[in-house]
């Protein structure tokens, strides 16, 4: 079978796009004049449908990106991408989060629990198959069911043909273009080197989404497989995976205005969505989640303030919520300071004039924007209830709603019930999460999540969400919540209920949870567990909201297909599809920017700047987020820079800034120079660029990476792990 089909994705890239803009699907790389963009390698060096190329060195690491840098399966990614696994491996006595981790030998490498890797093996367009039964007369709810069923059939057929692979169908354009991706999977991933938190998270939440940056956000993990080369669970008998290709590391790094590019797995962008979606995000969802996360973070920090064990248990959740909170704050600032929504509305006005100018076009496309408006008016009218109990307004959001997800134990109770119920159906009729192929991962993740369940926080968060639900307008009330309210004091009633449920539930027992994940609905009912019973009482409302969301999604799916179609005719060009966690190419230059009047940021930070930011533990104003290992202080003072000194700066470069187009999921992506050599690792965007998900602009869209010279200097001089440098070919 040909590894990559060259005939896929009809609706893609016009040559006229700016070189720096766009997350290009692999199928389109051969259309780009890479030499004119500053590349010193050909498109086949990056992606070769019939041979080995840089694509073979790219790997998806959990929800992040990464790359192979040795023939022995060594992967470089971000510190924050493996943070959860490091936290799970840590104890108060052996705190790898605080102190870092280094395996001096292969035998001492430890499992990175919860992390798996995927490597693209092949893909092909399956749009005709997915949409074969879709017509304009198909009901909106039925449209989504038909598409979902077709996707499951395509995935099942692909996985039947090839053992040890994972198949996924990615929606490139809603209702229009679908691509089947086939991945090799690696389930045995182990920690090799993780720098201490004072390096990997220098600056903490203060510096998240901020430039200038001095964070060493990198880590090394290793991929293992069975002796026969197949994917295998962790075993001492497993051997390092040998990739078809690994990256060459260039210890000389980059200079300002150097050409660079990234191969990675960007998460989701929403640049093709209509103005009504942007209004919903700006006015409702983003501010609600931002404020909620801010409150949750404060509660968890207070809970762990005087208890190191609790602080360690909650640290991954705090870090995750803080990342989203600041990201959403940046997006809201972008909406306020930039004409993102206004530009979209003007575009739609011009598009409407184009449609109205031709009777045939008006007949075919005249109701598209009004259709979007109607759906989003409905979504906005039901928004708070949907956020609390629904699957995310049919476009984006949580899986179960904020009530269920407020409590780790309530989430597990809901999962136990859903798994038991879904198992009563034929496999192809189940929700995707509960299909047989996904159940082992679901069970594993459930038990891993259990380790971070802290009952006082579970109770506090659940109480707050139930109280919010009880204050909904009367037409949005949730019956299962209102059943809890007794008398005039709503908060007291809810507090009493939460206290009583958690006092009697057995969901605090991990062995009980493991057993319950194997039970039938009848066996679960016989348990008579109060938390499971409460989870069951919420299901009718969740299912009702899910049905509403499916109908809305079906209608939006149909409208989006029409919108793309008519915009292509109007602008006489195709478009780059929004990011969707599939492998993409983006390119640009090492370049500074001006975020405000009279302010200019240069694109390379140094070790000197890190030391200037560092906080002295002896000072009264000491900030632990800016702690720096004593060894780094000494090496900097002695100017022991070794071969990693940048002669122009007379220092070790730490962070780099560039105008490439990235988003969430690009974390851990390799930054490659014009020759395709590794010169850094992407990990963030500037605060102004958080709005990238809705609109990219060359003037303010900047991404942030850690310079390869700081990575190598830290490995050699700070960790004294020369054996790793030898493995990756830096001598």
C-alpha positions as CSV (number, residue, x, y, z in Angstrom):
1,X,0.0,0.0,0.0
2,X,1.3,3.5,-0.9
3,X,2.2,5.2,2.4
4,X,0.7,8.6,1.5
5,X,-1.9,9.3,-1.1
6,X,-1.1,12.3,-3.3
7,X,-4.6,12.9,-4.4
8,X,-6.3,13.9,-1.2
9,X,-7.8,17.1,0.2
10,X,-9.4,19.0,-2.6
11,X,-10.2,22.1,-0.6
12,X,-6.9,23.3,0.4
13,X,-4.2,25.9,-0.3
14,X,-3.9,28.8,-2.6
15,X,-0.4,29.8,-3.7
16,X,-1.2,33.5,-2.8
17,X,-1.1,33.0,1.0
18,X,1.6,34.6,3.0
19,X,4.5,32.3,3.5
20,X,4.3,32.6,7.3
21,X,0.6,32.0,7.6
22,X,-1.0,28.6,7.7
23,X,-0.8,25.1,9.1
24,X,-0.3,23.1,5.9
25,X,-1.5,19.5,5.7
26,X,1.3,17.2,4.4
27,X,-0.6,16.6,1.1
28,X,0.0,20.2,0.2
29,X,3.7,20.5,0.9
30,X,4.6,19.6,-2.7
31,X,2.6,22.6,-4.0
32,X,4.8,25.1,-2.0
33,X,7.8,26.7,-3.6
34,X,10.0,25.9,-0.6
35,X,13.2,27.3,-2.1
36,X,11.5,30.7,-2.3
37,X,10.5,30.4,1.3
38,X,14.1,30.0,2.4
39,X,14.2,26.2,2.7
40,X,17.5,24.4,1.7
41,X,15.8,21.1,1.4
42,X,13.1,19.9,-0.9
43,X,9.5,19.0,-0.2
44,X,10.4,15.3,-0.5
45,X,13.0,15.7,2.2
46,X,10.1,16.8,4.5
47,X,7.5,14.4,3.2
48,X,8.1,11.6,0.8
49,X,5.1,9.4,-0.1
50,X,7.3,6.6,-1.2
51,X,10.3,6.8,1.0
52,X,11.8,8.1,4.3
53,X,11.6,11.7,5.2
54,X,11.5,14.1,8.2
55,X,7.8,13.2,8.7
56,X,9.0,9.8,10.0
57,X,10.9,11.6,12.9
58,X,7.7,13.4,14.0
59,X,5.7,11.8,16.8
60,X,2.6,12.8,18.7
61,X,3.2,12.6,22.5
62,X,-0.1,12.4,24.3
63,X,-1.8,15.6,23.4
64,X,1.5,17.3,22.4
65,X,4.1,16.9,19.7
66,X,7.6,15.6,19.8
67,X,10.4,14.2,17.6
68,X,12.9,11.3,17.6
69,X,16.5,12.4,18.1
70,X,18.3,9.1,18.2
71,X,18.1,5.7,16.6
72,X,17.3,4.3,20.0
73,X,13.8,5.8,20.3
74,X,14.8,8.9,22.3
75,X,12.2,11.6,22.0
76,X,12.4,15.3,22.8
77,X,9.2,17.2,23.8
78,X,8.2,19.7,26.4
79,X,8.5,19.6,30.2
80,X,4.9,20.5,30.5
81,X,3.8,17.7,28.1
82,X,5.2,15.0,30.5
83,X,4.4,17.0,33.7
84,X,1.4,14.8,34.6
85,X,3.5,11.6,34.2
86,X,6.2,13.1,36.3
87,X,3.7,14.0,39.0
88,X,2.3,10.5,39.0
89,X,5.8,9.1,39.5
90,X,6.5,11.5,42.3
91,X,6.1,11.2,46.1
92,X,6.8,13.7,48.8
93,X,10.1,11.8,49.4
94,X,11.1,11.4,45.7
95,X,9.7,14.6,44.3
96,X,10.6,14.5,40.6
97,X,8.4,17.5,39.9
98,X,10.6,19.6,42.1
99,X,14.0,18.0,41.7
100,X,13.8,16.6,38.2
101,X,14.6,13.1,37.0
102,X,17.6,11.5,35.3
103,X,18.0,7.8,34.4
104,X,21.7,7.1,34.3
105,X,21.1,3.8,32.5
106,X,18.3,2.4,30.4
107,X,17.3,0.1,33.3
108,X,16.6,3.1,35.5
109,X,14.1,4.7,33.0
110,X,10.7,4.7,34.6
111,X,7.2,4.5,33.0
112,X,5.6,7.8,31.9
113,X,2.1,6.7,33.0
114,X,-0.7,8.0,30.9
115,X,1.4,8.9,27.9
116,X,1.3,7.1,24.6
117,X,2.9,8.0,21.2
118,X,1.6,7.9,17.7
119,X,3.5,8.0,14.4
120,X,1.8,8.7,11.1
121,X,1.9,5.7,8.9
122,X,-0.4,6.6,6.1
123,X,-3.6,8.6,5.2
124,X,-6.1,8.9,2.5
125,X,-9.2,11.0,1.6
126,X,-12.4,9.3,2.6
127,X,-14.8,12.2,2.1
128,X,-16.9,10.4,-0.5
129,X,-17.3,7.4,1.8
130,X,-18.2,9.5,4.8
131,X,-20.8,11.6,2.9
132,X,-22.1,9.0,0.6
133,X,-25.6,9.0,2.3
134,X,-25.8,12.7,3.0
135,X,-28.2,14.9,1.1
136,X,-29.7,18.3,1.7
137,X,-32.9,16.6,2.8
138,X,-31.3,14.6,5.6
139,X,-32.5,15.7,9.0
140,X,-29.8,17.7,11.0
141,X,-29.7,15.1,13.9
142,X,-29.6,12.2,11.5
143,X,-26.8,13.8,9.5
144,X,-24.4,13.6,12.5
145,X,-25.5,10.0,13.2
146,X,-24.9,8.9,9.6
147,X,-21.5,10.6,9.5
148,X,-20.5,9.1,12.9
149,X,-21.6,5.6,11.7
150,X,-19.6,5.9,8.4
151,X,-16.5,7.0,10.3
152,X,-16.7,4.1,12.7
153,X,-17.1,1.7,9.8
154,X,-14.0,3.1,8.0
155,X,-11.9,3.0,11.1
156,X,-12.9,-0.6,11.9
157,X,-12.1,-1.7,8.4
158,X,-8.7,0.0,8.5
159,X,-7.8,-1.5,11.9
160,X,-8.9,-4.9,10.7
161,X,-6.5,-4.8,7.8
162,X,-3.4,-3.9,9.9
163,X,-2.6,-5.1,13.4
164,X,-1.0,-2.8,15.9
165,X,-2.2,0.4,14.4
166,X,-4.7,3.1,15.4
167,X,-7.0,4.6,12.8
168,X,-8.8,7.9,13.0
169,X,-10.9,10.0,10.6
170,X,-10.2,13.7,10.9
171,X,-12.7,16.3,9.8
172,X,-10.7,18.7,7.7
173,X,-13.7,20.9,6.7
174,X,-17.0,20.2,8.6
175,X,-19.5,18.5,6.3
176,X,-17.0,18.6,3.4
177,X,-13.7,16.9,3.7
178,X,-12.6,13.9,5.8
179,X,-9.3,12.1,5.9
180,X,-8.4,8.7,7.4
181,X,-5.1,8.7,9.3
182,X,-3.4,5.5,10.2
183,X,-0.9,5.6,13.1
184,X,1.6,3.3,14.6
185,X,1.1,3.4,18.4
186,X,3.6,3.1,21.2
187,X,2.2,2.3,24.6
188,X,5.4,1.9,26.6
189,X,6.9,5.3,27.0
190,X,9.5,6.0,29.7
191,X,11.0,9.1,31.4
192,X,14.7,9.6,30.6
193,X,15.6,13.2,31.6
194,X,13.2,15.8,33.1
195,X,14.9,19.0,34.4
196,X,13.9,20.3,37.8
197,X,10.8,22.5,37.9
198,X,12.9,25.6,38.5
199,X,14.3,25.0,35.0
200,X,11.3,23.4,33.2
201,X,8.8,25.8,34.6
202,X,10.9,28.9,35.4
203,X,8.6,31.8,36.0
204,X,5.6,29.6,36.7
205,X,2.2,30.9,35.7
206,X,3.5,34.5,35.8
207,X,5.5,33.9,32.6
208,X,3.0,31.6,30.9
209,X,2.1,33.1,27.4
210,X,4.7,35.8,28.0
211,X,7.8,37.1,26.2
212,X,10.7,37.6,27.0
213,X,10.9,34.0,28.3
214,X,13.7,32.0,30.0
215,X,12.0,28.7,30.6
216,X,13.8,25.4,29.8
217,X,10.5,23.7,28.8
218,X,12.0,20.4,27.5
219,X,12.2,16.8,28.5
220,X,13.5,13.5,27.1
221,X,11.4,10.3,27.0
222,X,12.0,7.0,25.2
223,X,9.7,4.8,23.2
224,X,9.7,1.0,23.8
225,X,8.2,-1.8,21.9
226,X,8.1,-5.6,22.1
227,X,11.1,-7.6,20.9
228,X,9.2,-8.2,17.6
229,X,8.8,-4.5,17.1
230,X,5.1,-4.4,17.8
231,X,3.3,-2.1,20.2
232,X,3.3,-3.5,23.8
233,X,2.4,-2.5,27.3
234,X,5.2,-1.8,29.7
235,X,7.5,-4.8,30.2
236,X,11.1,-5.2,31.3
237,X,11.6,-7.3,28.2
238,X,10.7,-4.5,25.8
239,X,13.3,-2.9,23.7
240,X,13.8,0.7,22.4
241,X,11.8,1.6,19.3
242,X,14.0,2.2,16.3
243,X,12.4,5.0,14.2
244,X,12.8,5.1,10.4
245,X,14.2,8.6,10.8
246,X,15.5,10.7,13.6
247,X,16.5,14.4,13.6
248,X,20.0,15.7,13.4
249,X,20.7,18.1,16.3
250,X,22.5,21.3,15.3
251,X,24.3,22.7,18.4
252,X,24.9,26.0,16.7
253,X,21.3,27.1,17.0
254,X,19.9,30.1,15.1
255,X,20.3,33.8,14.6
256,X,17.7,36.6,14.1
257,X,15.9,36.4,10.7
258,X,17.0,32.8,10.2
259,X,14.4,30.6,8.3
260,X,12.8,28.0,10.5
261,X,9.9,25.5,10.2
262,X,7.9,23.2,12.4
263,X,6.3,19.7,11.9
264,X,3.8,19.1,14.6
265,X,0.2,18.3,15.7
266,X,-1.6,21.6,16.3
267,X,-4.9,21.1,18.2
268,X,-7.9,23.2,17.0
269,X,-8.3,26.5,15.4
270,X,-11.6,28.2,14.5
271,X,-10.7,30.7,11.7
272,X,-13.4,29.5,9.3
273,X,-16.2,29.8,11.9
274,X,-18.9,32.5,11.3
275,X,-19.1,35.8,13.3
276,X,-22.0,34.3,15.5
277,X,-19.6,31.6,16.8
278,X,-17.0,34.3,17.7
279,X,-19.7,36.3,19.5
280,X,-20.6,33.2,21.6
281,X,-17.0,32.6,22.5
282,X,-16.3,36.3,23.3
283,X,-19.4,37.0,25.3
284,X,-20.3,33.7,27.0
285,X,-18.0,30.7,27.0
286,X,-14.5,32.3,27.3
287,X,-15.4,34.7,30.2
288,X,-17.3,32.0,32.1
289,X,-14.6,29.4,31.9
290,X,-11.8,31.9,32.6
291,X,-13.4,33.2,35.8
292,X,-14.3,29.7,36.9
293,X,-10.8,28.4,36.4
294,X,-9.4,31.4,38.2
295,X,-11.6,30.6,41.2
296,X,-10.7,26.8,41.1
297,X,-7.0,27.6,41.0
298,X,-7.3,29.8,44.1
299,X,-9.1,27.1,46.0
300,X,-6.6,24.4,45.1
301,X,-3.6,26.6,46.0
302,X,-5.1,27.3,49.4
303,X,-5.8,23.6,50.0
304,X,-2.2,22.7,49.3
305,X,-0.6,25.7,51.0
306,X,0.4,23.9,54.2
307,X,0.3,20.3,53.1
308,X,3.1,19.2,50.6
309,X,1.3,15.9,49.8
310,X,-1.9,17.7,48.9
311,X,0.1,20.3,46.9
312,X,1.8,17.6,44.9
313,X,-1.6,15.8,44.3
314,X,-3.2,19.0,42.9
315,X,-0.2,20.5,41.1
316,X,-1.0,19.0,37.6
317,X,-4.6,20.2,37.8
318,X,-3.5,23.7,38.9
319,X,-1.0,23.9,36.1
320,X,-3.6,22.7,33.5
321,X,-6.3,25.1,34.6
322,X,-3.8,28.0,34.9
323,X,-2.7,27.4,31.3
324,X,-6.3,27.6,30.1
325,X,-7.3,30.5,32.3
326,X,-4.4,32.7,31.0
327,X,-5.0,31.6,27.4
328,X,-8.6,32.6,27.6
329,X,-7.7,35.9,29.3
330,X,-5.4,36.5,26.3
331,X,-8.1,35.7,23.8
332,X,-10.5,38.1,25.6
333,X,-7.9,40.8,25.5
334,X,-7.4,40.1,21.8
335,X,-11.2,40.4,21.1
336,X,-11.2,43.7,23.0
337,X,-8.1,45.3,21.3
338,X,-8.3,43.8,17.8
339,X,-11.1,44.0,15.3
340,X,-11.4,40.2,15.0
341,X,-15.2,40.1,15.2
342,X,-15.7,43.3,13.2
343,X,-13.5,42.0,10.4
344,X,-15.4,38.8,10.2
345,X,-18.7,40.7,10.1
346,X,-17.5,42.9,7.3
347,X,-16.4,39.8,5.4
348,X,-19.8,38.3,5.8
349,X,-21.5,41.6,4.6
350,X,-19.4,41.5,1.4
351,X,-20.1,37.8,1.0
352,X,-23.8,38.4,1.3
353,X,-23.6,41.1,-1.4
354,X,-21.8,38.6,-3.7
355,X,-24.5,35.9,-3.0
356,X,-27.3,38.3,-3.6
357,X,-25.9,39.6,-6.9
358,X,-26.8,36.3,-8.7
359,X,-30.3,34.8,-8.4
360,X,-29.0,31.2,-8.7
361,X,-26.4,31.8,-6.0
362,X,-29.0,33.4,-3.8
363,X,-31.3,30.4,-4.2
364,X,-28.4,28.1,-3.3
365,X,-26.6,30.0,-0.6
366,X,-28.9,32.9,0.5
367,X,-29.9,31.4,3.8
368,X,-26.5,30.3,5.1
369,X,-25.7,33.2,7.4
370,X,-29.2,33.5,8.6
371,X,-29.0,29.8,9.4
372,X,-25.9,30.3,11.5
373,X,-27.5,33.2,13.3
374,X,-30.6,31.1,14.2
375,X,-28.5,28.2,15.6
376,X,-26.3,30.5,17.7
377,X,-29.3,32.5,19.0
378,X,-30.6,29.1,20.3
379,X,-27.2,28.2,21.7
380,X,-26.9,31.5,23.5
381,X,-30.4,31.3,25.0
382,X,-29.5,27.9,26.6
383,X,-25.8,28.6,27.1
384,X,-25.4,28.3,30.9
385,X,-27.4,25.2,31.3
386,X,-25.4,23.6,28.4
387,X,-22.1,24.6,29.9
388,X,-23.2,23.0,33.2
389,X,-24.8,19.8,32.0
390,X,-24.3,19.5,28.2
391,X,-21.6,18.5,25.8
392,X,-20.5,21.9,24.7
393,X,-23.1,23.8,22.7
394,X,-22.5,21.6,19.7
395,X,-19.2,23.3,18.8
396,X,-16.7,23.3,21.6
397,X,-16.6,22.6,25.3
398,X,-16.5,19.8,27.8
399,X,-17.6,16.2,27.4
400,X,-20.2,16.0,30.3
401,X,-20.6,19.6,31.4
402,X,-19.2,21.4,34.4
403,X,-21.3,19.7,37.0
404,X,-20.0,16.2,36.3
405,X,-16.4,17.4,35.5
406,X,-16.3,19.5,38.7
407,X,-15.6,16.4,40.7
408,X,-13.1,13.7,39.8
409,X,-15.1,11.1,41.6
410,X,-18.4,12.1,40.1
411,X,-16.8,11.9,36.6
412,X,-15.7,8.4,37.4
413,X,-19.2,7.5,38.6
414,X,-20.6,8.8,35.4
415,X,-18.0,6.9,33.4
416,X,-18.8,3.6,35.3
417,X,-22.5,4.0,34.4
418,X,-21.9,4.9,30.8
419,X,-19.5,2.1,30.3
420,X,-22.0,-0.4,31.7
421,X,-24.9,1.0,29.6
422,X,-22.9,1.2,26.4
423,X,-21.7,-2.3,26.7
424,X,-25.2,-3.5,26.3
425,X,-25.2,-2.2,22.7
426,X,-23.4,-3.6,19.6
427,X,-19.9,-2.2,19.4
428,X,-20.6,-0.1,16.3
429,X,-23.6,1.6,18.0
430,X,-21.7,2.8,21.0
431,X,-20.3,6.2,21.7
432,X,-16.7,6.2,20.5
433,X,-15.2,6.5,24.0
434,X,-16.9,3.2,25.0
435,X,-16.1,1.1,22.0
436,X,-14.0,-2.0,22.7
437,X,-10.9,-0.6,21.1
438,X,-10.9,2.3,23.6
439,X,-12.0,0.6,26.8
440,X,-8.5,-0.4,28.0
441,X,-7.4,3.2,27.7
442,X,-10.6,4.5,29.4
443,X,-10.0,2.1,32.4
444,X,-6.3,3.1,32.6
445,X,-7.0,6.8,32.5
446,X,-9.8,6.4,35.1
447,X,-7.6,4.8,37.6
448,X,-4.8,7.3,36.9
449,X,-7.2,10.2,37.4
450,X,-8.3,8.6,40.7
451,X,-4.8,9.2,42.1
452,X,-5.3,12.9,41.9
453,X,-8.8,12.9,43.5
454,X,-8.8,15.1,46.6
455,X,-12.2,14.8,48.3
456,X,-12.3,18.3,50.0
457,X,-11.7,19.9,46.6
458,X,-14.2,17.5,44.9
459,X,-16.9,18.5,47.4
460,X,-16.1,22.2,47.1
461,X,-16.2,22.3,43.3
462,X,-19.3,20.1,43.1
463,X,-21.1,22.3,45.6
464,X,-20.3,25.4,43.6
465,X,-21.5,24.0,40.3
466,X,-24.8,22.7,41.9
467,X,-25.4,26.1,43.4
468,X,-24.8,27.7,40.0
469,X,-27.3,25.3,38.5
470,X,-29.9,26.0,41.2
471,X,-29.7,29.7,40.3
472,X,-30.4,29.2,36.6
473,X,-33.5,30.9,35.1
474,X,-36.6,28.8,35.6
475,X,-36.8,27.7,32.0
476,X,-33.2,26.3,32.2
477,X,-33.5,24.5,35.5
478,X,-32.0,21.0,35.8
479,X,-34.5,18.7,37.5
480,X,-32.0,16.5,39.2
481,X,-30.4,19.5,40.9
482,X,-33.7,21.1,41.9
483,X,-34.6,17.8,43.7
484,X,-31.8,18.6,46.1
485,X,-33.0,22.0,47.2
486,X,-35.1,21.8,50.4
487,X,-36.5,24.9,51.9
488,X,-35.4,28.5,51.5
489,X,-31.7,28.1,52.0
490,X,-30.5,26.7,48.6
491,X,-26.8,26.7,49.5
492,X,-27.4,24.9,52.8
493,X,-29.5,22.3,51.1
494,X,-26.8,21.6,48.5
495,X,-24.0,21.6,51.1
496,X,-25.9,19.0,53.2
497,X,-26.5,16.8,50.1
498,X,-22.8,17.0,49.1
499,X,-21.6,16.2,52.6
500,X,-24.0,13.2,52.9
501,X,-23.1,11.7,49.5
502,X,-19.3,11.9,50.1
503,X,-19.7,10.5,53.6
504,X,-21.3,7.3,52.3
505,X,-19.9,6.8,48.8
506,X,-17.4,4.0,48.2
507,X,-16.0,5.9,45.2
508,X,-13.1,7.0,47.3
509,X,-11.8,3.4,47.2
510,X,-9.7,2.7,44.1
511,X,-10.3,-1.1,44.4
512,X,-14.1,-0.4,44.3
513,X,-13.7,1.8,41.3
514,X,-11.7,-0.8,39.4
515,X,-14.4,-3.5,40.2
516,X,-17.3,-1.2,39.2
517,X,-15.7,-0.5,35.8
518,X,-16.3,-4.2,35.1
519,X,-19.9,-4.4,36.2
520,X,-23.3,-4.7,34.4
521,X,-26.0,-2.0,34.9
522,X,-27.9,-4.4,37.3
523,X,-24.8,-5.0,39.4
524,X,-24.1,-1.3,39.6
525,X,-27.7,-0.6,40.7
526,X,-27.4,-3.2,43.4
527,X,-24.4,-1.3,44.9
528,X,-26.8,1.5,46.0
529,X,-23.9,3.9,46.1
530,X,-25.1,7.5,46.6
531,X,-22.6,9.2,44.3
532,X,-23.4,6.7,41.5
533,X,-27.1,7.2,42.1
534,X,-26.6,11.0,41.8
535,X,-24.6,10.5,38.5
536,X,-27.5,8.3,37.2
537,X,-30.0,11.1,38.1
538,X,-28.1,13.5,35.8
539,X,-28.1,11.2,32.8
540,X,-31.6,12.0,31.4
541,X,-30.7,15.7,31.3
542,X,-27.2,15.0,29.8
543,X,-28.8,12.8,27.1
544,X,-31.4,15.5,26.4
545,X,-28.7,18.1,26.0
546,X,-26.6,15.7,23.9
547,X,-29.5,15.2,21.5
548,X,-30.0,19.0,21.2
549,X,-26.2,19.3,20.6
550,X,-26.3,16.6,17.9
551,X,-29.1,18.5,16.1
552,X,-27.3,21.8,16.3
553,X,-24.0,20.2,15.2
554,X,-25.8,18.6,12.2
555,X,-27.2,21.9,11.1
556,X,-23.9,23.7,11.6
557,X,-22.1,20.9,9.7
558,X,-24.5,21.4,6.7
559,X,-24.1,25.2,6.9
560,X,-20.3,25.1,7.1
561,X,-20.0,22.9,4.0
562,X,-22.1,25.5,2.1
563,X,-20.1,28.4,3.5
564,X,-16.8,27.0,2.4
565,X,-18.2,26.2,-1.0
566,X,-19.5,29.7,-1.7
567,X,-16.4,31.4,-0.2
568,X,-14.3,29.5,-2.6
569,X,-16.4,30.7,-5.5
570,X,-16.3,34.3,-4.2
571,X,-12.6,34.5,-3.5
572,X,-11.6,32.2,-6.3
573,X,-9.3,30.2,-4.1
574,X,-9.2,27.2,-1.8
575,X,-8.4,27.4,1.9
576,X,-6.2,25.9,4.5
577,X,-8.4,23.8,6.8
578,X,-8.5,24.7,10.5
579,X,-6.1,22.7,12.7
580,X,-7.5,19.4,14.0
581,X,-4.6,17.6,15.7
582,X,-3.3,16.2,12.5
583,X,0.3,16.6,11.3
584,X,1.0,20.0,9.8
585,X,3.9,22.1,8.5
586,X,4.3,25.8,9.3
587,X,7.3,28.1,8.6
588,X,8.6,31.6,9.2
589,X,11.6,33.4,10.7
590,X,13.3,34.1,14.0
591,X,11.8,37.5,14.5
592,X,10.9,40.0,17.2
593,X,7.8,42.2,17.4
594,X,6.3,45.3,18.9
595,X,3.4,44.5,21.2
596,X,2.8,48.1,22.3
597,X,3.7,51.7,21.5
598,X,7.4,52.4,21.9
599,X,8.1,48.7,22.9
600,X,10.1,46.3,20.8
601,X,11.0,42.7,21.8
602,X,14.1,41.1,20.2
603,X,13.8,37.4,19.4
604,X,16.5,35.8,21.5
605,X,16.8,35.7,25.3
606,X,20.0,34.7,27.2
607,X,21.2,33.1,30.4
608,X,22.1,36.6,31.7
609,X,18.4,37.5,31.5
610,X,17.5,34.3,33.4
611,X,19.8,35.2,36.2
612,X,18.5,38.8,36.3
613,X,14.9,37.4,36.8
614,X,16.0,34.9,39.4
615,X,14.8,35.3,42.9
616,X,17.2,34.9,45.9
617,X,15.7,32.7,48.6
618,X,17.4,34.9,51.2
619,X,15.4,38.0,50.1
620,X,12.2,39.0,51.9
621,X,10.6,39.4,48.5
622,X,11.6,35.9,47.3
623,X,9.4,34.4,44.6
624,X,9.7,30.6,44.4
625,X,8.6,30.6,40.8
626,X,11.9,32.3,39.9
627,X,14.1,30.0,41.8
628,X,17.2,29.0,39.8
629,X,19.4,26.0,40.7
630,X,22.6,27.1,42.4
631,X,24.6,25.2,39.7
632,X,23.2,27.4,37.0
633,X,24.0,30.5,39.0
634,X,27.6,29.4,39.4
635,X,28.1,28.3,35.8
636,X,26.7,31.7,34.6
637,X,28.9,33.6,37.0
638,X,32.0,31.8,35.8
639,X,30.8,32.2,32.2
640,X,31.2,28.5,31.7
641,X,29.2,28.5,28.4
642,X,31.3,25.9,26.6
643,X,30.5,25.4,22.9
644,X,26.9,26.8,23.3
645,X,28.0,30.4,23.6
646,X,26.5,32.7,21.0
647,X,29.4,35.0,20.0
648,X,27.2,37.9,19.1
649,X,25.4,37.8,22.5
650,X,28.4,36.5,24.4
651,X,26.1,34.2,26.3
652,X,24.0,31.0,26.1
653,X,20.7,31.7,24.2
654,X,17.7,30.4,26.2
655,X,14.5,31.4,24.4
656,X,13.7,32.1,20.8
657,X,10.7,33.9,19.2
658,X,9.4,33.4,15.7
659,X,6.5,34.3,13.4
660,X,5.3,30.8,12.7
661,X,1.6,29.8,12.9
662,X,1.1,27.6,15.9
663,X,-1.6,26.7,18.4
664,X,-2.2,24.2,21.3
665,X,-0.9,20.8,20.4
666,X,2.2,22.3,18.8
667,X,3.8,22.1,22.3
668,X,6.9,20.0,21.9
669,X,7.1,20.5,18.1
670,X,10.7,20.5,16.8
671,X,11.9,23.8,15.5
672,X,14.0,23.0,12.4
673,X,16.4,25.2,10.5
674,X,16.4,25.6,6.7
675,X,18.3,22.3,6.4
676,X,15.9,20.4,8.5
677,X,18.2,20.2,11.6
678,X,16.8,20.6,15.2
679,X,17.5,24.0,16.6
680,X,14.8,24.3,19.3
681,X,11.6,23.0,20.8
682,X,8.3,25.0,20.5
683,X,6.3,25.4,23.8
684,X,4.2,28.6,23.8
685,X,2.8,31.7,22.2
686,X,3.1,35.3,23.2
687,X,0.1,36.7,25.1
688,X,-1.0,38.7,22.0
689,X,-1.0,35.5,19.9
690,X,-3.4,33.5,22.0
691,X,-6.1,35.0,19.7
692,X,-4.3,33.0,16.9
693,X,-7.0,30.3,17.2
694,X,-9.5,32.8,15.7
695,X,-7.2,34.9,13.5
696,X,-3.5,35.0,12.5
697,X,-1.6,38.2,11.9
698,X,2.0,38.6,11.0
699,X,2.4,41.7,13.2
700,X,1.5,40.1,16.5
701,X,1.4,36.3,16.0
702,X,4.6,35.1,17.7
703,X,5.4,31.7,19.1
704,X,8.0,30.8,21.7
705,X,10.6,28.0,21.9
706,X,13.5,26.9,24.0
707,X,16.8,27.2,22.1
708,X,18.7,24.0,21.5
709,X,21.8,25.5,22.9
710,X,20.2,26.0,26.3
711,X,18.9,22.4,26.2
712,X,22.3,21.0,25.4
713,X,24.1,23.3,27.9
714,X,21.7,22.2,30.6
715,X,22.1,18.5,29.8
716,X,25.9,18.7,29.6
717,X,26.8,21.3,32.3
718,X,23.9,21.1,34.8
719,X,22.7,17.5,34.6
720,X,26.2,16.2,33.6
721,X,24.4,13.7,31.3
722,X,27.1,13.6,28.6
723,X,25.9,10.1,27.7
724,X,22.7,11.6,26.3
725,X,24.6,14.0,24.1
726,X,26.6,11.1,22.8
727,X,23.4,9.3,22.0
728,X,22.0,12.2,20.0
729,X,25.3,12.7,18.1
730,X,26.5,15.9,19.8
731,X,30.2,15.4,20.5
